Amino acid sequence: MAKLKITLVRSVIGRPETQRKTVRSLGLRKLNSFSILPDSPTIRGQIHKVEHLVKVEEIADEGKVALDK
């Protein structure tokens, strides 16, 4: 399963409380902080809610292959 690197690129100052909580639930606190999460419909829905505040990059799950060896 692919993973997503989510980076907070815009501040949550002046944003509605629901958007602040969504950003926090994605594991983001400060500007330019990032979180690596699994690609799932739940995470995609949260990203869609705050897509104007975050940058999303899809990363390969290469670490799993290295652990299997």
C-alpha positions as a Markdown table, in Angstrom:
| # | Residue | x | y | z |
|---|---|---|---|---|
| 1 | Met | 0.0 | 0.0 | 0.0 |
| 2 | Ala | 1.3 | 3.4 | -0.9 |
| 3 | Lys | 1.9 | 6.1 | 1.6 |
| 4 | Leu | 1.3 | 9.9 | 1.6 |
| 5 | Lys | 3.6 | 12.6 | 2.8 |
| 6 | Ile | 1.4 | 15.5 | 3.9 |
| 7 | Thr | 3.1 | 18.8 | 4.6 |
| 8 | Leu | 1.4 | 21.9 | 6.2 |
| 9 | Val | 2.2 | 24.8 | 3.9 |
| 10 | Arg | -0.4 | 27.4 | 5.1 |
| 11 | Ser | -1.2 | 28.5 | 8.6 |
| 12 | Val | -4.4 | 27.5 | 10.4 |
| 13 | Ile | -4.7 | 31.0 | 12.0 |
| 14 | Gly | -8.1 | 32.4 | 11.1 |
| 15 | Arg | -9.5 | 29.1 | 9.9 |
| 16 | Pro | -12.6 | 27.4 | 11.2 |
| 17 | Glu | -12.2 | 25.1 | 14.2 |
| 18 | Thr | -13.1 | 22.0 | 12.1 |
| 19 | Gln | -10.2 | 22.7 | 9.8 |
| 20 | Arg | -7.8 | 23.2 | 12.7 |
| 21 | Lys | -8.9 | 19.9 | 14.2 |
| 22 | Thr | -8.5 | 18.1 | 10.9 |
| 23 | Val | -5.0 | 19.4 | 10.4 |
| 24 | Arg | -4.2 | 18.3 | 14.0 |
| 25 | Ser | -5.6 | 14.8 | 13.4 |
| 26 | Leu | -3.4 | 14.5 | 10.4 |
| 27 | Gly | -0.4 | 14.9 | 12.8 |
| 28 | Leu | 0.5 | 18.4 | 11.7 |
| 29 | Arg | 1.4 | 21.1 | 14.2 |
| 30 | Lys | 3.7 | 23.8 | 12.8 |
| 31 | Leu | 4.2 | 25.2 | 9.4 |
| 32 | Asn | 6.3 | 23.0 | 7.1 |
| 33 | Ser | 5.8 | 20.0 | 9.5 |
| 34 | Phe | 5.0 | 16.8 | 7.7 |
| 35 | Ser | 3.4 | 13.4 | 8.4 |
| 36 | Ile | 3.7 | 10.1 | 6.5 |
| 37 | Leu | 0.4 | 8.3 | 6.6 |
| 38 | Pro | -1.1 | 5.3 | 4.8 |
| 39 | Asp | -3.2 | 6.0 | 1.7 |
| 40 | Ser | -6.8 | 5.3 | 2.7 |
| 41 | Pro | -10.2 | 6.7 | 1.9 |
| 42 | Thr | -10.4 | 8.2 | 5.5 |
| 43 | Ile | -7.1 | 10.1 | 5.1 |
| 44 | Arg | -8.0 | 11.2 | 1.6 |
| 45 | Gly | -11.2 | 12.6 | 2.9 |
| 46 | Gln | -9.4 | 14.6 | 5.6 |
| 47 | Ile | -6.9 | 15.9 | 3.0 |
| 48 | His | -9.8 | 17.0 | 0.8 |
| 49 | Lys | -11.2 | 19.0 | 3.7 |
| 50 | Val | -8.0 | 21.0 | 4.1 |
| 51 | Glu | -6.4 | 20.7 | 0.6 |
| 52 | His | -5.9 | 24.5 | 0.5 |
| 53 | Leu | -3.6 | 24.2 | 3.5 |
| 54 | Val | -1.5 | 21.2 | 2.7 |
| 55 | Lys | 0.7 | 19.7 | 0.1 |
| 56 | Val | 0.4 | 16.0 | -0.6 |
| 57 | Glu | 3.1 | 13.7 | -2.2 |
| 58 | Glu | 2.7 | 10.0 | -2.8 |
| 59 | Ile | 5.7 | 8.0 | -1.8 |
| 60 | Ala | 6.5 | 4.3 | -2.6 |
| 61 | Asp | 6.4 | 1.8 | 0.2 |
| 62 | Glu | 10.1 | 0.8 | -0.3 |
| 63 | Gly | 10.8 | 0.4 | 3.4 |
| 64 | Lys | 8.6 | -2.7 | 3.6 |
| 65 | Val | 10.7 | -4.5 | 1.0 |
| 66 | Ala | 13.9 | -3.8 | 3.0 |
| 67 | Leu | 12.3 | -5.2 | 6.1 |
| 68 | Asp | 11.2 | -8.4 | 4.5 |
| 69 | Lys | 14.8 | -9.4 | 3.5 |
